[in-house]
C-alpha cells in the first residue's frame, strides 16, 4: 500500500506567493492540492492519511543546493556523504549538487561512477559535476557521453580559474573554450589566478587583509576571460558563475546578459550576510571569494531583491575547526544547516524579500532542468520543507556537519525548520532525522 500523507492548515509557496492550502501525497508524489485548507481532519483520518499539521507554518518545495563539497572521496574526516546529507536535510534541502575537487578529483568517468554510489548509504536527490583540467579538456565530449550512457546524474562541468581547495586550477585558455563548446552548463570559480598572483605579497594578518589579497578585480578579470572564450559560441555557451561576491562582477554580468550571453548567477548566504564591518577578526570567516566591504554587500542585497540572481548556493565547504585555527587556515566553512536561517534573518531585518528567498532556494530545479521537481504541484515528487514560526537559535554544537563550528553560531530567527519530506517520506521532524 502506498504511503498517504496529508499536510494541512499551512501556507505553501507556489513559486510567486504563499497560498493557504492542503497538500495530499500518495506514494512519492503530490496527488492533490486544495486551496483554502478545505479538507476535514476526520475525513482524512478515515481515508488512512498520516496527518502533518502545518498550522502557523510556511511550506516550500524542498530546497535545492547547486554547490556543496561533501569531501569524498579523500576528505572524509572533514565531511562524508552521511554527515553531509544529514546537514542538508536538517537545513531543509532535498537536492544537493556535489563539486569535483576531491582526492582524487572527479575529472574522469570512473570517479563520478564511484561518487554516484554514495547515496545508496543514505538517500537524497543529487547531481554531480565533472572537473575541468587542462589534461581532460580535449576529451570532454567522450567522457560526458560515457557518463550519460551510464545514467550518472551529471549536471555540468566545473572550472576553477583561481587556486582554491583542491588541485583543479585551469591555466590553459583553450581548455575554457573546449568546455564551453560542449554546450553543457559550465560552472566557474571565476577568480583570476593571474590577478591573485599580483597581490600575493599582501600581508594577511587580519580577515580584512584577505579581501585585499583576493580583490573584486580578480572576479571581474576572470569573468572577462570567460566571455572572450565564449564570443564565438555566444548563444550556445552556457555560463554559470559561482558565489558572486562583488558589485563590479555583478554589473558586468548584467551587461553581458543584455548582450545575449547565457549567464546564470549564483549568490551565497554568506556573501549576502557578512561584510568586513560585521565579522570578527577570525580565520573562521576565511572563504574564496573573500567576505567583501559593506558597499558590495548592500549592492548584492538590492540586486537579490530585484531578481538579478538566478539561485542561491551555499558553497558548503567544511573544514575541521583545528584546521581553521592553524597558522595556514584553509578557505571555506559549512553552510547547509544555516543557509535558510541566515536569509530569513535578513528578511526579518527588512533587507531581503521573503518571496525571493524561497524562489532562489528552489529555482535550481529549473536552472538544471530537473523534471517533476521544484514546484508544489499535482504529479510532482513530494519533496517538501515545512517551516514553523517559532523563536529559534542556531547552536553549532547540535549541527550534523563534521566541521565542529559555524560562523552563524548563535544566529536568532523567528522560524524553525520543522519537517522535511523526501520523495513522499517524512525524513526529518522536530529536530530529529528519521532514516
C-alpha positions in Angstrom: 0.0 0.0 0.0 1.2 3.5 -0.9 2.1 5.8 1.9 -0.5 8.5 2.3 0.3 11.9 3.9 -1.8 15.0 4.2 -0.1 18.3 5.0 -2.9 20.5 6.3 -3.5 24.0 7.6 -0.4 25.6 6.2 0.6 28.2 3.6 2.6 26.9 0.6 4.8 28.8 -1.8 3.6 28.4 -5.3 6.6 30.0 -6.9 5.4 33.6 -6.5 3.2 33.9 -3.5 2.1 32.0 -0.4 -1.3 30.3 -0.6 -3.5 28.6 2.1 -3.9 25.0 1.0 -3.8 21.3 2.0 -1.4 19.0 0.2 -2.2 15.4 -0.3 0.6 12.9 -1.0 0.3 9.3 -2.2 3.5 7.3 -2.5 6.3 9.5 -3.8 4.2 12.2 -5.5 1.7 15.0 -4.7 -1.7 13.7 -5.6 -3.9 16.8 -4.9 -3.7 20.3 -3.7 -6.8 22.0 -2.3 -6.5 25.7 -1.7 -8.1 27.4 1.3 -7.5 24.3 3.6 -10.8 22.7 2.9 -10.2 19.1 4.0 -11.8 17.9 7.2 -9.4 16.1 9.6 -11.9 13.3 10.3 -12.3 12.5 6.5 -8.6 12.3 6.0 -8.1 10.1 9.0 -10.9 7.8 7.7 -9.0 7.5 4.4 -5.9 6.4 6.3 -3.8 9.6 5.8 -0.9 10.3 8.1 -1.6 13.9 9.2 1.1 16.7 9.3 -0.5 19.8 10.9 1.3 22.8 9.3 -0.7 25.3 11.2 1.4 28.6 11.7 3.9 27.3 9.1 5.2 28.1 5.7 5.7 25.2 3.2 8.3 25.3 0.5 9.3 22.8 -2.1 12.5 21.2 -0.8 15.5 23.5 -1.1 18.0 22.9 -4.0 21.7 23.5 -3.4 23.8 23.6 -6.5 27.1 24.0 -4.7 28.2 21.6 -1.9 31.5 20.0 -1.0 30.9 16.7 0.7 34.7 16.0 0.6 34.5 12.4 -0.5 36.5 10.6 -1.7 39.6 11.6 0.1 38.5 14.1 2.7 36.0 12.1 4.8 37.5 13.5 8.0 36.0 16.9 7.1 32.7 15.6 5.7 31.4 12.4 4.4 28.3 11.6 2.4 26.3 10.7 5.6 27.2 13.8 7.6 26.7 16.0 4.6 23.3 14.6 3.8 22.3 14.9 7.4 23.3 18.5 7.4 21.4 19.1 4.1 18.2 17.6 5.3 18.2 19.3 8.7 18.7 22.6 6.7 15.6 21.9 4.6 17.5 20.7 1.5 16.2 17.7 -0.6 18.6 18.1 -3.6 22.3 18.7 -3.5 25.0 19.0 -6.2 28.5 17.9 -5.2 31.6 19.6 -6.5 34.5 17.7 -8.1 37.5 18.9 -6.1 38.0 15.7 -4.2 41.1 13.5 -3.8 41.3 12.1 -6.4 39.3 14.8 -8.2 36.3 13.9 -10.3 37.8 14.5 -13.7 37.1 11.2 -15.3 34.1 8.8 -15.6 35.5 6.3 -13.0 35.5 8.8 -10.1 32.0 10.1 -10.9 30.8 6.4 -11.0 32.2 5.9 -7.5 30.6 9.1 -6.2 27.3 8.2 -7.8 27.1 5.1 -5.5 27.3 7.1 -2.2 23.6 7.9 -1.9 23.0 4.1 -1.5 24.3 4.7 2.0 21.8 7.4 2.7 19.2 8.8 0.3 18.9 12.3 -1.2 18.2 13.7 -4.6 21.6 14.7 -6.0 23.7 15.7 -9.0 27.5 15.6 -9.8 29.9 17.8 -11.7 32.8 16.8 -13.9 36.0 18.8 -13.0 37.7 20.5 -15.9 41.5 20.2 -16.3 44.0 21.1 -19.0 44.6 17.4 -19.4 40.9 16.3 -20.0 39.6 19.3 -21.9 40.3 17.8 -25.3 38.3 14.7 -24.4 35.3 16.2 -22.7 32.6 15.1 -25.1 33.8 11.5 -25.0 33.8 11.5 -21.1 30.4 13.1 -20.9 28.9 10.7 -23.4 30.0 7.8 -21.2 28.7 9.5 -18.1 25.3 10.0 -19.6 25.2 6.5 -21.2 25.6 5.0 -17.7 22.9 7.3 -16.2 25.1 9.1 -13.7 23.3 12.3 -12.6 25.6 14.7 -14.4 24.7 18.4 -14.1 27.7 20.2 -15.7 31.4 20.9 -15.9 33.2 22.8 -13.1 36.1 25.1 -14.0 38.5 26.7 -11.4 40.2 29.8 -12.8 41.7 30.6 -9.5 43.5 28.5 -6.9 41.4 27.2 -4.0 40.8 23.9 -2.2 41.9 21.0 -4.4 44.2 20.8 -7.4 41.9 21.7 -10.3 43.3 25.1 -11.4 42.8 25.6 -15.2 45.7 27.6 -16.7 45.1 27.0 -20.4 42.7 29.4 -22.2 41.9 26.7 -24.8 40.6 24.5 -22.0 37.9 27.0 -21.2 36.9 27.2 -24.9 36.7 23.5 -25.1 34.4 23.3 -22.1 32.1 26.0 -23.4 32.0 24.3 -26.8 30.4 21.2 -25.3 27.2 23.3 -24.9 26.9 21.7 -21.4 26.5 24.0 -18.4 30.0 25.2 -17.3 30.3 26.4 -13.7 33.1 28.8 -13.0 35.0 29.8 -9.9 36.0 32.9 -11.8 38.6 34.5 -9.6 41.5 35.0 -12.0 44.8 33.4 -10.9 47.0 36.0 -12.7 45.3 38.8 -10.7 45.6 36.8 -7.5 49.3 36.5 -8.2 49.7 40.3 -8.4 48.6 40.5 -4.8 50.5 37.5 -3.3 52.8 39.8 -1.3 49.9 41.4 0.6 50.4 40.5 4.3 47.3 38.8 5.6 47.2 39.4 9.4 43.5 40.1 9.6 40.5 38.9 7.8 40.1 42.3 6.0 43.5 41.7 4.5 42.3 38.6 2.8 39.8 40.8 0.9 42.7 42.9 -0.3 44.7 39.7 -1.2 41.9 38.4 -3.5 40.2 41.7 -4.5 37.0 42.0 -6.5 39.1 42.7 -9.6 40.1 39.0 -9.6 36.5 38.0 -10.1 36.0 40.7 -12.8 39.1 39.7 -14.8 38.2 36.0 -14.6 34.8 36.7 -16.0 36.1 38.8 -18.8 38.3 35.9 -19.8 35.3 33.6 -19.8 33.4 36.0 -22.1 36.3 36.2 -24.5 36.3 32.4 -24.7 32.6 32.4 -25.4 32.5 35.1 -28.1 32.4 32.6 -31.0 29.7 30.5 -29.5 27.8 33.2 -27.7 24.3 31.8 -27.9 25.3 28.2 -27.3 27.8 28.7 -24.4 26.1 28.1 -21.0 27.9 30.0 -18.3 27.3 29.6 -14.6 29.1 32.0 -12.2 29.5 30.6 -8.7 29.5 32.7 -5.5 29.3 36.2 -6.9 30.6 38.5 -4.2 31.3 41.9 -5.7 29.4 44.8 -7.2 31.7 45.1 -10.2 31.3 41.5 -11.2 27.5 41.6 -10.9 27.4 44.8 -13.0 29.5 43.1 -15.7 27.3 40.0 -15.7 24.2 42.2 -16.1 25.8 43.9 -19.1 26.7 40.6 -20.8 23.2 39.2 -20.2 21.8 42.3 -22.1 24.2 41.5 -24.9 22.7 38.0 -25.3 25.1 35.8 -23.3 23.5 33.0 -21.4 24.9 33.7 -17.9 23.5 32.2 -14.7 24.4 33.9 -11.5 24.7 32.2 -8.0 24.9 34.0 -4.7 25.8 32.6 -1.3 24.1 33.3 2.0 27.5 34.4 3.5 28.1 37.0 0.8 24.7 38.4 1.5 25.0 38.2 5.3 28.6 39.1 6.2 30.7 42.1 5.4 34.0 43.3 6.8 32.2 45.6 9.3 30.1 42.8 11.0 32.6 40.0 11.4 35.3 39.3 13.9 39.0 39.1 13.0 38.9 35.3 12.8 40.0 32.8 10.3 36.6 31.1 10.7 35.4 33.7 8.1 38.1 32.9 5.5 36.5 31.9 2.3 37.0 32.2 -1.5 36.0 34.7 -2.8 36.5 36.6 0.5 34.0 38.4 2.6 33.7 41.9 1.0 33.1 45.5 2.0 29.7 46.7 3.1 29.2 48.6 -0.2 29.4 45.3 -2.1 27.1 43.5 0.3 24.5 46.3 0.2 24.6 46.1 -3.6 24.2 42.3 -3.7 21.2 42.6 -1.4 19.4 45.1 -3.5 20.2 43.1 -6.6 18.8 39.9 -4.9 15.5 41.6 -4.2 15.3 42.8 -7.9 15.8 39.3 -9.2 19.3 39.8 -10.6 20.4 36.4 -9.3 19.2 33.0 -10.5 19.7 30.9 -7.5 21.3 30.5 -4.0 24.2 28.1 -3.5 25.6 27.5 0.0 29.2 26.6 -1.1 29.1 24.3 1.9 32.8 23.7 2.3 33.6 22.2 5.7 37.0 22.1 7.3 37.8 21.0 10.8 38.0 23.7 13.5 41.6 22.7 14.2 42.5 23.4 10.6 40.7 26.8 10.6 42.7 27.8 13.8 46.0 26.7 12.3 48.8 29.1 11.0 47.7 28.5 7.4 43.9 28.0 7.6 42.0 26.7 4.6 39.2 28.7 2.9 35.6 27.7 3.5 33.1 26.8 6.1 29.8 24.8 6.5 26.6 26.4 5.3 23.8 23.9 4.6 22.3 23.9 8.1 22.2 27.7 8.4 21.5 29.0 4.8 17.8 29.4 5.2 18.1 30.9 8.7 20.7 33.4 7.5 18.5 34.5 4.7 15.4 34.7 6.9 17.3 36.8 9.4 18.0 39.3 6.6 14.3 39.3 5.8 13.4 39.9 9.4 15.7 42.9 9.3 13.9 44.1 6.2 17.0 43.6 4.0 15.7 40.7 1.8 12.4 40.0 0.1 10.8 36.8 1.5 9.3 35.6 -1.7 12.6 36.0 -3.5 14.3 33.9 -0.8 12.0 31.0 -1.4 12.3 31.4 -5.2 16.1 31.4 -5.1 16.2 28.4 -2.8 14.1 26.3 -5.2 15.0 27.8 -8.7 17.8 25.3 -9.2 15.3 22.7 -10.4 14.5 25.0 -13.3 18.1 26.0 -13.9 19.3 22.4 -14.2 16.1 21.2 -15.8 15.2 18.6 -13.2 11.9 17.0 -14.3 8.9 16.7 -12.0 10.6 18.6 -9.1 10.7 22.2 -7.9 7.0 23.0 -7.6 4.3 22.2 -5.2 2.1 20.8 -8.0 0.0 17.7 -8.7 2.1 14.9 -10.1 5.4 16.3 -8.8 7.6 14.4 -6.4 6.7 15.2 -2.8 9.8 17.0 -1.6 8.6 19.5 1.0 10.2 21.7 3.6 7.9 22.9 6.4 9.0 25.9 8.4 7.2 26.7 11.7 7.0 30.2 13.0 8.7 30.0 16.5 11.8 31.5 18.1 14.9 29.7 17.2 18.7 30.0 17.9 21.2 28.1 15.9 23.7 26.1 18.1 26.8 24.8 16.3 27.1 22.1 19.0 23.9 20.4 17.6 25.0 20.6 13.9 25.4 17.5 11.9 28.4 18.6 9.8 31.8 17.3 11.0 33.3 20.8 10.9 32.6 21.5 14.6 31.9 25.2 14.1 29.7 27.7 12.3 30.2 31.4 11.5 26.5 31.7 12.3 26.6 30.2 15.8 24.0 31.9 17.9 22.0 33.2 15.0 18.5 34.0 16.1 15.4 33.9 13.9 11.6 33.6 14.4 11.4 30.4 12.4 12.4 26.7 12.7 12.6 24.0 10.0 10.1 21.6 11.5 9.7 18.8 8.9 11.2 17.7 5.6 9.7 15.2 3.2 11.8 13.5 0.6 10.1 11.6 -2.2 6.9 11.3 -0.1 8.6 10.1 3.1 9.0 12.1 6.3 12.8 12.2 6.8 13.1 15.0 9.4 10.7 16.1 12.1 11.0 18.2 15.2 14.8 18.2 15.1 15.2 14.5 14.5 16.4 12.6 11.4 14.1 9.7 10.7 16.1 7.4 8.5 
